[in-house]
Amino acid sequence: MMPTQRMGAQTVALRDPPSVLSYACVGGKFEKQGPLGNCFDLLEEDSFFGEKTWEKAESAMQKKALNKALEKGGLTASQLNYVCAGDLLNQCIGSAFGLREAEIPFLGLYGACSTMGEGLSLAAMLIDGGFAGMAAAMTSSHFCTAERQYRMPMPYGNQRTPTAQWTATAAGCTILGAHGPGPYLTHITTGKIVDKGITDANNMGAAMAPAAYDTLSAFFRETGTGPRDYDLILTGDLGVLGHSIVLDFFRRDGLDLAGNYQDCGLLLYDREGQDMHAGASGCGCSAAVLNGYVLPGLREGRWRKVLFAPTGALLSPTSSFQGESIPGICHAVCLSARR
């Protein structure tokens, strides 16, 4: 017998929606210069964050995001039953090394740039299922670590294509609890892997857009809702091209998302002023926008209901070198000011 909270093949409604207890985000110098610069809790001009390598800098960002979220909520690390965290680095070393001294039960995740949505989904289900009273979801990315791993060595100075996006140097942490003031995480749609044959590693928006469309379509279909039921629909780092593709897909279905649909990759930077080409990307992009912009907006009453759907490109340097196409994934969560 299926549990009563399951609404379809991909979507669940949480019986007792977990509350957001606290949140925080950390960024670098380019994030400071962007239109959401004043939304960050901590900003650092030094891309090394006081460390000797960029990878250690990314771990330092995760530590800072977690500690700030705990501090803002008046919480301690020992109160967390789980932390669900991940990043873009091989074996998720940004998260593992960042949390190795925290002494919190750790679930390491890899959903590429969708990891914030994956982490929130799992943390919420752990709480709603009675397996945790409090859990954190956290992720990060760093421009220099991502460039070194996925593309060219930094000193190479290669020219970026018009479809390329700038990996955010940022980290975000959301702490959920069984009880609290909200906002609340009410529904989860877990994405399926969608691959439309895109092979250009410099065109992530086109690779991930079909997954965003697939997950959002499943969410609307299985919850019996439509775009106008949400004050804000926010995908994760599709950039200008991927955002337009999603709009076009839904127009073909007779649905107009234009009024309340945005993308984290278009919000974090001034694309023209900062020369960010197609926009922002990276796990830290959607994590920073969520924790610095969306969650405060829900608490302040700017929105009543937000559909947050970060996207990820499930590639690796090995798969790209072997000529593989780029699979996409998108995980959606519904955040409501009211339970």
C-alpha positions in Angstrom: 0.0 0.0 0.0 1.4 3.4 -1.0 1.9 6.0 1.7 -0.8 8.6 1.7 1.6 11.5 1.1 2.7 10.2 -2.3 1.0 12.3 -5.0 2.5 10.6 -8.1 5.5 8.9 -9.5 7.9 11.7 -8.5 6.1 14.0 -6.0 5.4 13.7 -2.3 3.4 16.0 0.1 5.0 16.1 3.5 2.5 15.2 6.2 4.0 17.6 8.8 6.0 20.1 6.7 9.4 20.9 8.2 10.2 24.5 9.1 13.2 26.5 8.0 14.9 27.4 11.3 17.9 29.3 10.0 19.9 30.0 6.9 23.1 31.6 5.7 25.2 32.2 2.6 28.8 33.2 1.9 30.3 34.7 -1.2 33.4 36.1 -2.9 34.3 39.4 -4.5 32.2 39.0 -7.7 29.2 38.0 -5.7 29.7 41.1 -3.6 29.7 43.2 -6.8 26.5 41.7 -8.1 22.9 42.8 -7.6 22.4 40.4 -4.6 25.6 41.5 -2.9 23.7 42.9 0.2 21.9 39.5 0.6 25.0 37.6 1.8 25.9 37.1 5.4 29.6 37.0 4.7 31.6 38.2 1.7 35.3 37.7 1.2 37.5 39.6 -1.3 40.3 37.0 -1.0 39.3 34.0 -3.2 41.5 31.8 -1.1 39.5 32.6 2.1 42.7 32.6 4.0 43.7 29.2 2.9 46.6 27.9 0.7 44.5 26.3 -2.1 41.2 27.0 -3.8 39.9 23.6 -2.7 40.6 24.4 0.9 39.0 27.7 0.3 35.8 26.0 -0.8 35.8 23.8 2.4 36.3 27.0 4.4 33.2 28.5 2.8 31.1 25.5 3.8 32.4 25.8 7.4 31.5 29.5 7.5 28.0 29.0 6.0 27.2 26.3 8.5 28.6 28.2 11.5 26.8 31.4 10.5 23.5 29.5 10.0 23.9 27.9 13.5 24.8 31.3 15.0 21.8 33.1 13.4 19.4 30.4 14.7 20.9 30.2 18.2 21.8 26.6 17.6 24.7 24.3 18.1 26.2 21.6 15.8 25.3 18.9 18.4 21.6 19.7 17.8 21.8 18.6 14.2 20.9 14.9 13.5 22.2 15.1 10.0 23.9 17.4 7.5 23.2 16.6 3.8 26.0 18.3 1.8 27.8 18.1 -1.5 29.8 20.1 -4.0 31.3 19.8 -7.5 34.7 18.5 -6.6 35.8 14.9 -7.1 34.6 12.7 -4.2 32.8 15.9 -2.8 36.0 16.9 -0.9 34.7 20.4 -0.4 32.0 19.1 1.9 33.9 16.2 3.4 36.9 18.2 4.4 34.8 21.2 5.4 32.8 19.0 7.8 35.4 16.5 9.1 35.7 18.4 12.4 32.0 19.1 12.9 31.1 15.7 14.4 27.7 15.7 12.7 26.3 12.6 11.0 27.1 13.3 7.4 25.3 12.3 4.2 27.5 13.3 1.2 25.6 14.1 -2.0 26.3 14.7 -5.6 23.6 16.2 -7.7 25.9 18.7 -9.5 24.3 22.2 -9.3 21.0 20.6 -8.2 22.6 19.6 -4.9 20.8 22.2 -2.8 17.4 20.9 -4.0 18.5 17.3 -3.3 19.8 18.2 0.1 16.7 20.0 1.1 14.5 17.1 -0.2 16.4 14.5 1.9 16.7 16.6 5.0 12.9 17.3 4.9 12.0 13.7 4.4 14.3 12.6 7.2 12.4 15.0 9.5 8.9 14.3 8.3 9.6 10.6 8.5 10.6 10.9 12.2 14.2 10.0 11.7 15.5 13.5 12.6 14.4 16.5 14.6 16.8 18.8 12.9 18.9 18.6 9.8 21.0 20.9 7.6 21.3 21.0 3.8 24.4 22.7 2.4 26.4 23.0 -0.7 29.1 25.2 -2.4 31.1 25.9 -5.5 34.2 27.9 -6.3 35.1 29.4 -9.7 38.7 28.4 -9.5 38.1 24.8 -8.3 35.5 24.2 -11.0 37.6 25.7 -13.8 40.6 23.5 -12.8 38.4 20.3 -12.7 36.1 20.7 -15.6 37.7 23.0 -18.1 41.1 24.6 -18.5 43.9 25.3 -16.0 43.4 28.9 -14.7 46.7 30.3 -16.1 45.7 29.2 -19.6 43.4 32.2 -20.0 41.2 30.6 -22.7 38.4 32.6 -24.3 34.9 31.9 -23.0 32.0 31.2 -25.4 28.8 33.3 -25.4 26.9 30.4 -23.8 29.4 29.9 -21.0 28.4 30.7 -17.4 30.5 31.9 -14.5 30.7 29.4 -11.6 29.7 31.2 -8.4 32.2 31.3 -5.5 29.6 30.8 -2.8 28.1 28.5 -0.2 24.7 28.2 1.3 23.3 26.4 4.3 19.6 25.8 5.3 18.7 24.3 8.7 15.3 22.6 8.9 13.5 21.5 12.0 10.3 19.6 12.9 8.8 22.8 14.4 9.5 26.4 13.8 8.4 29.8 12.5 8.7 28.9 8.8 8.8 29.1 5.9 7.8 25.5 5.5 8.9 22.8 2.9 5.5 21.3 1.8 6.2 19.3 -1.4 9.1 17.6 -3.1 9.4 16.4 -6.7 12.5 14.3 -7.3 13.8 14.6 -10.8 14.6 12.0 -13.4 17.8 12.0 -15.5 17.0 13.7 -18.8 19.6 13.6 -21.7 18.8 15.3 -25.0 22.2 14.7 -26.5 23.9 18.1 -25.8 27.7 17.5 -25.8 29.0 21.1 -25.5 30.4 21.5 -21.9 30.2 25.3 -22.4 26.5 25.2 -22.9 25.1 23.9 -19.6 21.9 25.8 -19.9 20.8 23.9 -23.0 21.9 20.6 -21.4 19.9 21.2 -18.1 16.8 22.9 -19.4 15.0 19.7 -20.5 15.4 18.3 -17.0 13.9 21.5 -15.5 11.0 21.3 -17.9 10.5 17.6 -17.0 10.5 18.1 -13.3 8.3 21.2 -13.2 5.8 19.5 -15.5 5.7 16.5 -13.2 5.2 18.8 -10.2 2.3 20.7 -11.8 0.7 17.5 -13.1 1.0 15.5 -9.8 0.0 18.4 -7.5 -2.8 19.6 -9.7 -1.5 23.1 -9.6 -0.3 25.5 -12.2 2.3 28.3 -12.6 -0.1 31.0 -11.3 -0.4 29.2 -8.0 3.1 30.3 -7.1 4.5 33.8 -6.5 7.9 32.8 -7.8 9.1 29.8 -9.8 12.9 29.6 -9.6 15.2 27.2 -11.5 18.8 26.9 -10.8 21.6 28.3 -13.0 20.1 27.7 -16.4 21.3 31.1 -17.4 19.8 33.2 -20.2 19.7 30.4 -22.8 18.3 27.6 -20.6 15.8 30.0 -19.1 14.4 30.9 -22.5 14.3 27.2 -23.5 12.2 26.4 -20.5 9.8 29.2 -21.3 9.5 28.0 -24.9 8.8 24.4 -23.8 5.9 25.5 -21.6 4.5 27.8 -24.2 4.2 24.8 -26.5 2.1 23.3 -23.7 -0.1 26.4 -23.5 1.4 27.5 -20.2 2.9 31.0 -19.9 5.6 31.1 -17.1 6.9 34.6 -18.1 5.1 36.5 -15.3 6.6 34.7 -12.3 9.5 32.5 -13.6 13.1 33.4 -12.9 16.5 31.7 -12.8 19.2 31.9 -10.1 21.8 32.2 -12.8 20.2 35.4 -14.0 19.9 37.0 -10.5 23.3 36.6 -8.9 25.3 38.8 -11.3 24.9 41.8 -13.5 25.5 39.8 -16.8 26.5 42.8 -18.9 28.2 45.0 -16.3 30.3 42.1 -14.9 30.8 40.3 -18.2 29.2 37.0 -17.1 28.1 35.9 -20.5 25.1 33.6 -20.1 24.9 34.1 -16.3 25.9 32.3 -13.1 26.3 28.5 -12.4 27.7 26.2 -9.8 26.2 24.6 -6.7 26.8 27.8 -4.8 24.6 29.9 -7.2 21.2 28.5 -6.3 22.3 27.9 -2.7 23.2 31.6 -2.3 20.1 32.9 -4.0 17.9 30.6 -1.9 19.5 31.4 1.4 20.3 35.1 0.8 17.2 36.2 -1.3 14.3 33.7 -1.3 14.1 32.5 2.3 14.4 36.1 3.7 11.7 37.2 1.2 9.3 34.5 2.4 9.8 35.5 6.0 9.3 39.1 5.1 6.1 38.4 3.3 7.4 39.3 -0.2 6.1 35.9 -1.4 3.7 33.4 0.0 4.7 30.4 -2.0 7.9 29.6 -4.0 8.7 26.7 -6.2 12.5 26.2 -6.0 14.0 23.9 -8.7 17.8 23.9 -9.0 19.3 22.0 -11.9 22.5 20.0 -12.4 24.6 18.7 -15.3 25.8 15.2 -14.5 29.0 15.2 -16.4 32.6 14.7 -15.5 35.9 15.4 -17.4 36.1 11.7 -18.2 32.7 11.5 -19.8 33.4 14.7 -21.8 36.7 13.4 -23.0 35.0 10.2 -24.1 32.5 12.1 -26.2 29.5 11.5 -23.9 26.5 13.7 -23.9 25.5 15.7 -20.8 22.6 14.3 -18.7 20.6 16.8 -16.7 18.7 16.6 -13.4 16.4 18.9 -11.5 14.9 18.5 -8.0 12.0 20.8 -7.0 10.8 21.8 -3.6 7.8 23.9 -2.7 8.4 26.5 0.1 5.4 28.1 1.7 5.1 30.9 4.3 2.3 28.9 5.8 2.1 25.3 6.9 
